[in-house]
């Protein structure tokens, strides 16, 4: 706990009447995950007190369990938020840059498809727990922030604004922001009678995921290319691997839960597991000494998209992050979008102060079409990663895009617009990106080699979009 306010805290507390007014405010945050911890910092910087209630124990003191993505791809939208709270350099110092997708064919051949033709445009593999703990530590530096662990919210009263916990505790602040993730209890209260005509949809993929492990090599070195997101695309299923700072990789196997030729349901013992791996991921087997143990110990996770609206109950509460818009992880944007949520909410507080009803209403109106856009692009990217990276036309298209990005500084692929352009709303990236994709796929299906394509002609057509 910080005894003396930081210079920035002094500034935010005493610089203006408006800010002084804000110090009287207290926000209840439900969930000390990635979005909740970041949000507390944003609020604290404005002199707004935040009490954060988290159902789990204190992560800073307990080991995190396997099974919930150990590492994550952090990109520009998330970095922009971390920069605003001064944690970007700290987090990037322990991140592993990934410059592209390294595809692994069934015969073990690899190929790097770069994410961008421009220097400095790459994504970063960071530790989920490391990032969460860094955010909580930073939040705790502010006197106005208090964490309450092992406090599970069981109900939220949309009329009174009271939050009720399993422990029997009932709390109420000036408002409540729910960052309690995809299974949000606050959202459930809104859905089950709290908000009339509350729109809600949840759609599950038939695929689930399981995490597996590639340890560092003998000398602590990476056993595969360090600076890439590895991908074994096998049409109906796939495996990916992201590097960790300690030389290991975390693999995630995405596979149908049940039925068909290949599914989790069919991998019931060591024999069936090894046969499946030998047929599909043979080059990975020697790198995975604990494959069997990991496979039969780690849980299978579900993958789904959650949409709902409205996100607020007047000025009493707001859903933010996964609680409002959980997406499938195939664009690596769920956390990045949640961090962008915090950044945009902060801008609206800057504009409207703590008129929560106005802030929340405007936030929802601004943000919904963008989170819907990333939800759709994330689902589509599942098929791109699973099928298209093994498709020669798509591989040529990626090559062409890389060339265009290299030759024309103002060309951005859809992936680049989503991942590296924090100044562009997701909805714009989707609209423009889809039109570009259609054009480039047509061009690449007509040629055998990208060198036959005149880049200036292509760029002229792109500019007409
Ligand atoms: P969460 O991180 O889920 O945090 C919610 C918090 O609320 C948790 O601490 C939880 O314990 C707490 N909580 C829940 N219920 C209650 C309750 N009733 N009372 C009190 N506390 C409660 N995103 C990326 O940007 N890049 C990636 O590469 C990426 N990879 C992913 C891979 C996988 C396999 C998955 C599943 C997701 C991935 N994501 C990725 C998405 C990312 O994990 C989420 O978007 C992000 O965690 C959302 O943050 P959040 O704070 O809203 O929710």
Boltz pocket constraint, residues with backbone or C-beta under 6 A from the ligand:
constraints:
  - pocket:
      binder: B
      contacts: [[A, 30], [A, 31], [A, 32], [A, 33], [A, 34], [A, 35], [A, 36], [A, 53], [A, 54], [A, 55], [A, 56], [A, 68], [A, 69], [A, 71], [A, 72], [A, 73], [A, 74], [A, 151], [A, 152], [A, 153], [A, 154], [A, 179], [A, 180], [A, 181], [A, 182], [A, 183], [A, 184], [A, 185], [A, 209], [A, 252], [A, 301], [A, 302], [A, 320], [A, 321], [A, 322], [A, 323], [A, 327], [A, 329], [A, 331], [A, 332], [A, 333], [A, 334], [A, 335], [A, 336], [A, 337], [A, 338]]
      max_distance: 6.0
